[in-house]
Amino acid sequence: MNELERLIRKKIESEGPISVSAYMALALQHPSYGYYVKGEPLGHGGDFTTAPEISQMFGEMIGLWGAEIWRQLGKPASFALLEMGPGRGTLMQDALRATAKVDGFHQALNLFLIESNATLRAQQEAKLAPFAPRYIETLAALPPLPLLVIANEFLDALPIRQYMKTTDGWRERFVGLQKDELVFVLGDAAVALPFPDSLAFFELAPQAVALAREAAAHIVAHGGAALCVDYGYATPSGQDTLQAVSRHATVRNPLERPGEIDLTAHVDFSALRAIAAKEGAQVSAVVRQADFLRGMGIELRAEQLKRRATGTQSYDIDLALHRLTDEAQMGALFKAFAFASTVIQDLPGFP
């Protein structure tokens, strides 16, 4: 039993069962023992690999997306570029390399990052040093400038609340103790929430919705756009999507070894879409990652790279393209969604 599990057990023993959201917050973001606060989760030696680490093409497509949004905004002389959860800084490094020849773009950008992991911060600062990234804790710290937001595999790691339909109504799922083991339990009282009658299980992501609301409000007030790429669903699935990963393999019990394994849940894009629209932003359709990347020209980029590649390099480029766009790989599970100020006439990569 690790130290974080001891703390969680003491909390449950003294206060009673805690929500799934509270458990995830402790397991992932505890200031001393949280999964995302310590260590390095990315790469072959970590627990998972993200799209930017698979190929430079992913970040390049994101960079071209941002440059086109900036152009449609009228090429403002100063704007904020924010990445939430930038990992090793690979996506942003590739995005900024791809836009190096876009006249005025780099001169106008002010780079902001949201990152809690000190190890990853050091890597980000090294890769992005020419752009002097500034770290912020909340969107409220952003200056009143046009804003471009990039969130790739960030929202899935935000805590969720879970609810199950029972014979006496909807009841929230908690984490409690039974026979000295951390287990899922249901709350004693039913809660009155307007979930669809057709579903037996429902998940809410309050932090993800709050971030979307803040970003949309800023964008409506000052101009800009936000791009979210993550695994998730366009409409509520009615499934328990909480999952745990360690060393690139699924962990059967998400309550084991808190702080040592990754916890994520599928993103409900319909909730983000609704809140952004409510704030007055225009919203895109929710599309497959494969369709977004193809719409941005990733296949053409792959051919360009292969013209200067060796045989082995060409094979690697094809393999990366396959992983990013094939339905059986990341192409269909991962979705892309964007919202923007109404001045944007055409959201690149979206129908």
Phi, psi and omega per residue, in radians:
M1 nan 2.221 -3.138
N2 -1.520 3.033 -3.038
E3 -1.136 -0.647 -3.134
L4 -1.160 -0.690 3.102
E5 -1.102 -0.658 3.084
R6 -1.076 -0.738 3.123
L7 -1.122 -0.731 -3.139
I8 -1.144 -0.738 3.127
R9 -1.082 -0.759 3.121
K10 -1.090 -0.676 3.132
K11 -1.116 -0.759 3.138
I12 -1.181 -0.713 -3.140
E13 -1.112 -0.595 -3.095
S14 -1.575 -0.546 -3.040
E15 -2.003 -0.211 -3.067
G16 1.686 3.075 -3.112
P17 -0.926 2.545 3.132
I18 -1.919 2.700 -3.127
S19 -1.167 2.770 3.060
V20 -1.021 -0.648 3.107
S21 -1.057 -0.800 3.136
A22 -1.137 -0.669 3.114
Y23 -1.115 -0.799 3.141
M24 -1.088 -0.713 -3.137
A25 -1.068 -0.727 3.122
L26 -1.210 -0.793 -3.075
A27 -1.148 -0.592 -3.055
L28 -1.698 -0.582 -2.960
Q29 -2.209 0.226 3.061
H30 -0.947 2.315 -3.007
P31 -1.043 -0.390 3.130
S32 -1.931 -0.601 -2.981
Y33 -2.108 0.042 -3.081
G34 -1.148 2.546 -3.083
Y35 -1.004 -0.766 -3.079
Y36 -1.498 -0.066 -3.134
V37 -1.595 -0.537 -3.080
K38 -2.073 2.768 3.030
G39 1.235 -2.993 3.109
E40 -2.299 1.848 -3.041
P41 -1.408 -0.230 -2.999
L42 -1.556 2.731 2.965
G43 1.590 -3.119 -3.087
H44 -1.070 -0.574 3.138
G45 -1.510 -0.077 -3.136
G46 -1.766 -2.534 -3.050
D47 -1.921 -0.337 -3.133
F48 -2.743 2.862 3.111
T49 -2.188 2.295 -3.129
T50 -1.721 2.894 -3.076
A51 -0.955 -0.748 3.141
P52 -1.063 -0.484 3.133
E53 -1.394 -0.290 3.122
I54 -1.370 -0.722 -3.105
S55 -2.761 2.521 3.045
Q56 -1.088 -0.378 -3.080
M57 -1.098 -0.572 -3.117
F58 -1.094 -0.936 3.126
G59 -1.081 -0.625 3.124
E60 -1.085 -0.715 3.110
M61 -1.124 -0.668 3.099
I62 -1.124 -0.710 3.121
G63 -1.080 -0.765 3.123
L64 -1.137 -0.619 3.077
W65 -1.054 -0.841 -3.123
G66 -1.118 -0.696 -3.142
A67 -1.129 -0.665 3.129
E68 -1.210 -0.671 3.064
I69 -1.073 -0.783 3.121
W70 -1.022 -0.720 3.116
R71 -1.088 -0.775 -3.128
Q72 -1.193 -0.405 3.076
L73 -1.324 -0.100 -3.108
G74 1.667 0.326 -3.137
K75 0.915 1.057 3.131
P76 -1.012 2.516 -3.076
A77 -1.217 -0.314 3.096
S78 -2.595 2.278 3.095
F79 -2.597 2.807 3.127
A80 -1.746 2.306 3.037
L81 -2.007 2.022 -3.059
L82 -2.052 2.220 2.946
E83 -1.970 2.268 3.109
M84 -1.745 2.114 -3.107
G85 1.200 1.075 -3.015
P86 -1.375 0.138 3.070
G87 1.021 -2.224 3.127
R88 -1.496 0.008 -3.071
G89 1.524 0.107 -3.054
T90 -1.161 -0.812 -3.132
L91 -1.008 -0.880 -3.085
M92 -1.161 -0.654 3.096
Q93 -1.063 -0.782 3.126
D94 -1.185 -0.695 -3.140
A95 -1.096 -0.734 -3.101
L96 -1.317 -0.530 3.034
R97 -1.152 -0.695 -3.114
A98 -1.185 -0.401 -3.098
T99 -1.843 0.208 -3.063
A100 -1.056 -0.501 -3.091
K101 -1.727 0.115 3.063
V102 -1.400 1.876 -2.985
D103 -0.985 2.082 3.059
G104 1.566 -0.238 -3.045
F105 -1.143 -0.892 -3.123
H106 -1.176 -0.612 3.126
Q107 -1.149 -0.491 -3.073
A108 -1.564 -0.354 -2.975
L109 -1.429 2.528 2.985
N110 -2.088 1.980 -2.990
L111 -1.562 2.216 3.098
F112 -2.175 2.530 3.137
L113 -2.324 2.530 2.973
I114 -1.989 1.997 -3.073
E115 -2.679 2.307 -3.113
S116 -1.800 -0.227 -3.043
N117 -1.612 2.083 -3.075
A118 -1.132 -0.667 3.125
T119 -1.089 -0.794 3.139
L120 -1.212 -0.620 3.092
R121 -0.991 -0.745 -3.122
A122 -1.083 -0.708 3.114
Q123 -1.192 -0.698 3.111
Q124 -1.094 -0.785 -3.119
E125 -1.101 -0.640 3.134
A126 -1.200 -0.772 -3.097
K127 -1.268 -0.567 -3.007
L128 -1.906 0.273 -3.081
A129 -0.899 -0.698 -3.130
P130 -1.059 -0.320 -3.088
F131 -1.847 0.103 3.053
A132 0.776 1.103 -3.102
P133 -1.088 2.500 3.087
R134 -1.958 2.339 -3.120
Y135 -1.665 2.348 3.102
I136 -2.244 2.758 3.127
E137 -1.672 -0.578 -3.101
T138 -2.412 2.837 3.113
L139 -1.193 -0.357 3.126
A140 -1.105 -0.346 -3.133
A141 -1.429 -0.103 -3.133
L142 -1.251 2.562 3.063
P143 -1.281 2.831 -3.124
P144 -1.347 1.169 -3.114
L145 -2.149 2.809 2.936
P146 -0.913 2.521 -2.963
L147 -2.266 2.292 2.944
L148 -1.973 2.194 -3.122
V149 -2.011 2.329 3.033
I150 -2.093 2.170 3.088
A151 -2.307 1.679 3.109
N152 -1.877 2.082 -3.110
E153 0.862 0.846 3.099
F154 -1.999 -0.801 -3.041
L155 -1.176 -0.488 -3.120
D156 -1.148 -0.336 -3.102
A157 -1.644 0.040 3.122
L158 -1.469 2.511 -3.059
P159 -1.033 2.553 3.109
I160 -2.130 2.730 2.944
R161 -1.856 2.507 -3.094
Q162 -2.134 2.501 -3.115
Y163 -2.363 2.460 -3.132
M164 -2.162 2.403 3.119
K165 -1.422 2.252 3.098
T166 -2.144 3.130 -3.132
T167 -1.135 -0.389 3.125
D168 -1.889 0.353 3.067
G169 1.991 -3.012 -3.131
W170 -1.354 2.337 3.092
R171 -2.253 2.457 -3.098
E172 -1.367 2.563 3.094
R173 -1.567 2.358 -3.126
F174 -2.190 3.003 3.001
V175 -1.951 2.149 -3.125
G176 -2.294 -2.956 3.129
L177 -2.074 2.244 3.035
Q178 -2.423 2.202 -3.111
K179 0.907 0.732 3.082
D180 1.119 0.433 3.095
E181 -2.176 2.509 3.002
L182 -1.258 2.181 -3.101
V183 -2.451 2.838 3.030
F184 -1.458 2.364 3.091
V185 -2.362 2.831 3.103
L186 -1.757 2.528 3.079
G187 -1.095 2.667 -3.085
D188 -1.223 -0.599 -3.027
A189 -1.819 2.492 3.044
A190 -1.278 2.609 3.131
V191 -2.038 2.453 -3.115
A192 -1.598 1.704 3.130
L193 -2.288 2.492 -3.033
P194 -1.454 1.032 3.107
F195 -1.428 2.667 3.131
P196 -1.030 2.387 -3.139
D197 -1.123 -0.404 -3.091
S198 -1.305 -0.207 -3.077
L199 -1.809 2.607 3.089
A200 -1.895 -0.107 -3.096
F201 -2.575 2.473 -3.102
F202 -2.546 2.498 3.124
E203 -2.149 2.413 3.049
L204 -2.095 2.507 3.117
A205 -2.157 1.423 -3.044
P206 -1.008 -0.697 -3.117
Q207 -1.191 -0.696 3.122
A208 -1.120 -0.742 3.120
V209 -1.132 -0.714 3.141
A210 -1.116 -0.706 3.099
L211 -1.120 -0.740 3.115
A212 -1.095 -0.689 3.118
R213 -1.107 -0.820 -3.137
E214 -1.094 -0.773 -3.122
A215 -1.136 -0.750 -3.135
A216 -1.126 -0.719 3.132
A217 -1.085 -0.742 3.117
H218 -1.117 -0.776 -3.099
I219 -1.149 -0.706 3.101
V220 -1.124 -0.659 -3.104
A221 -1.335 -0.632 -2.978
H222 -2.134 -0.105 -3.102
G223 1.628 2.721 3.077
G224 2.330 -2.843 -3.112
A225 -2.830 2.774 3.101
A226 -2.270 2.452 3.117
L227 -2.154 2.188 3.127
C228 -2.077 2.207 3.061
V229 -2.205 2.174 -3.061
D230 -2.929 2.925 3.009
Y231 -1.484 2.467 -3.061
G232 3.010 -2.828 -3.055
Y233 -2.404 2.623 -3.112
A234 -1.338 -0.464 3.061
T235 -2.381 2.694 -3.103
P236 -0.902 2.348 -3.024
S237 -1.573 -0.392 -3.059
G238 1.308 0.255 -3.114
Q239 -1.983 2.729 2.988
D240 -1.412 1.910 -3.064
T241 -1.827 0.047 3.101
L242 -1.082 2.231 -3.124
Q243 -2.476 2.739 -3.130
A244 -2.192 2.484 -3.126
V245 -2.354 2.437 3.047
S246 -2.551 2.272 3.136
R247 0.932 0.742 3.060
H248 1.174 0.315 3.113
A249 -2.269 2.596 3.133
T250 -1.222 2.369 3.059
V251 -1.705 2.180 -3.023
R252 -1.064 -0.755 -3.092
N253 -1.878 1.893 -3.109
P254 -1.211 -0.090 3.141
L255 -1.695 0.034 3.129
E256 -1.536 2.599 3.068
R257 0.847 0.957 -3.136
P258 -0.975 2.383 -3.107
G259 1.559 -0.205 -3.101
E260 -1.930 -0.188 3.128
I261 -2.219 2.717 -3.130
D262 -1.430 2.375 3.070
L263 -2.081 2.264 3.103
T264 -2.498 2.929 3.048
A265 -2.531 2.635 -3.133
H266 -1.117 2.492 -3.104
V267 -1.442 2.296 3.038
D268 -1.543 1.631 -3.083
F269 -1.177 -0.425 3.128
S270 -1.122 -0.607 3.121
A271 -1.207 -0.706 3.104
L272 -1.155 -0.704 -3.131
R273 -1.097 -0.754 -3.104
A274 -1.151 -0.747 -3.079
I275 -1.256 -0.633 3.105
A276 -1.147 -0.721 3.113
A277 -1.139 -0.677 3.131
K278 -1.085 -0.567 3.121
E279 -1.362 -0.144 3.095
G280 1.806 0.107 3.108
A281 -1.452 2.680 2.959
Q282 -1.438 2.509 -3.049
V283 -2.140 2.565 3.112
S284 -1.513 3.013 2.879
A285 -1.247 2.833 3.011
V286 -1.638 2.031 -3.042
V287 -2.078 2.830 3.076
R288 -1.175 2.593 3.086
Q289 -0.962 -0.708 -3.137
A290 -1.015 -0.764 -3.105
D291 -1.199 -0.685 3.104
F292 -1.101 -0.864 -3.097
L293 -1.126 -0.688 3.086
R294 -1.152 -0.673 3.094
G295 -1.105 -0.491 3.113
M296 -1.493 -0.148 3.072
G297 1.708 0.488 -3.080
I298 -1.155 -0.559 3.139
E299 -1.189 -0.689 3.058
L300 -1.107 -0.719 3.119
R301 -1.096 -0.683 3.106
A302 -1.073 -0.727 3.122
E303 -1.143 -0.683 3.103
Q304 -1.079 -0.770 -3.138
L305 -1.136 -0.640 -3.090
K306 -1.220 -0.403 3.124
R307 -1.123 -0.471 -3.122
R308 -1.904 0.236 -3.016
A309 -1.812 2.705 2.972
T310 -1.332 3.040 3.122
G311 -1.044 -0.758 3.129
T312 -1.151 -0.723 3.124
Q313 -1.129 -0.682 3.109
S314 -1.087 -0.717 3.091
Y315 -1.071 -0.756 3.135
D316 -1.124 -0.662 3.110
I317 -1.128 -0.774 3.112
D318 -1.107 -0.705 3.138
L319 -1.121 -0.746 3.119
A320 -1.120 -0.761 3.106
L321 -1.040 -0.708 3.112
H322 -1.086 -0.811 -3.128
R323 -1.083 -0.654 -3.077
L324 -1.362 -0.480 -2.970
T325 -2.113 -0.284 -3.094
D326 -1.240 2.477 -3.107
E327 -1.069 -0.574 -3.117
A328 -1.438 -0.141 3.117
Q329 -1.852 -2.018 -3.108
M330 -1.711 -0.163 -2.960
G331 -1.075 -0.656 -3.080
A332 -1.807 -0.652 -3.140
L333 -1.094 -0.739 -3.136
F334 -1.458 2.434 -3.119
K335 -2.100 2.796 3.050
A336 -2.169 2.475 -3.126
F337 -2.596 2.493 3.141
A338 -2.445 2.687 2.945
F339 -2.425 2.713 -2.977
A340 -2.717 2.901 3.010
S341 -1.213 2.738 -3.001
T342 -1.232 -0.196 3.108
V343 -1.215 -0.384 3.132
I344 -1.275 2.097 -3.089
Q345 -1.507 -0.487 -3.039
D346 -2.556 1.919 3.090
L347 -1.338 1.869 -3.070
P348 -1.046 2.444 3.121
G349 1.538 -0.092 -3.100
F350 -2.109 2.553 3.139
P351 -1.189 nan nan
